[in-house]
Amino acid sequence: KEKWQAFGWEVREIDGHNYQEIEIYLSYPTPIPLIVIANTVKGKGNRRFEGDNLYHYKQLSEEEYNEALAVIAVPTAFFVFLLTFLVLGAII
């Protein structure tokens, strides 16, 4: 964080699992460059995967894959917003 600030960037740390917070800071107007540090936990929300580095790179079995899909509850509207932001942000 201090290194980014030393180069004149505005630094915000957020909960990387909080979609509303991500949306707010991706839309945050600032006259200087902004970096958002999104703190996350690998596998958050799934008892089997959460905090286990093995599932960061391991190929999932069909059972594990289906279990992971059942746990994911990401609003579609958020992904549409994020994709739009990333595409338009790259163009502008």
N, C-alpha and C positions, 0 to 999 in steps of 0.2 A: 504494500500500500504506500509506504513512504517513498519508494523509488518513483512510482507514478506521480505522486505529488511533487517530488523534486523536479520533475520535468514539466511541471505546470498543468498537469491534468487534474480534473475534479474526479475524486474517487468516492464511489458509493458502494457499501457492502450491504447485500440483501440476502434474504432467505431464498435460495434458488429453487425451492419447492413451492413458493407462493406465487402463483400465476398473476395475481393482481399486482403484486409488488414489481414483478418483472415488467409487466405492461406499463406501469407508471414510469419506471426509470428508463425504459426504451423510448418513451415519449417525452422525457424530461428535457426542456429547452435549456441550453447552457451556452454562454459565449466562448467557453474554452472546451477543449476535448474532454469527453467524459468516458470513464471506464467504470463498468459495473462488475463488481466481484460477487458472483452468485455462489454462496456457500451451500453445498449439497452433501447428501449422504448416498453412497452407491446403493441401489436397490431399495430406496426408501419406500416404505409402505408394504413391503412383502417380507413376511417373517423369515422366510427361507433365505432370501437374497440380501436383506438389509445389512450393510456394514461388512459383508463377506467379499473380500477382494477376488476370490475365485470366480464369482459371477460377473466380474468386470471384463473377463476375457474368455471365459469358458463357453463352449457351444452348448446351448440348452437342449435337453431332451424334449421330446414332444410334450410330455407331462409338465415339465418346468415351463415351457413356452406357453402352454395354455393357462397355467397358473398365473404367469406374469401378465398375460392379456386380461385375465379376469380382474386383476388388481388395479390396472391402469384406469384412471377416471379423469382424463384430461379433457376439458371442454373443447369441442371442435372450434368454437369461435376464437379461442385463444390461438390455436395453430394457424387459423386463417389470418389473424392479426399479425402474428409473428412472421409468417411467410411473406405477407404484404410488406411489412416493415423491412425485412431483409432484402427483398427484391428491389423495392423502391429506394431504400437507403443506399444500395450498391449503385443504382443508376444516377442518383442525384449528386 
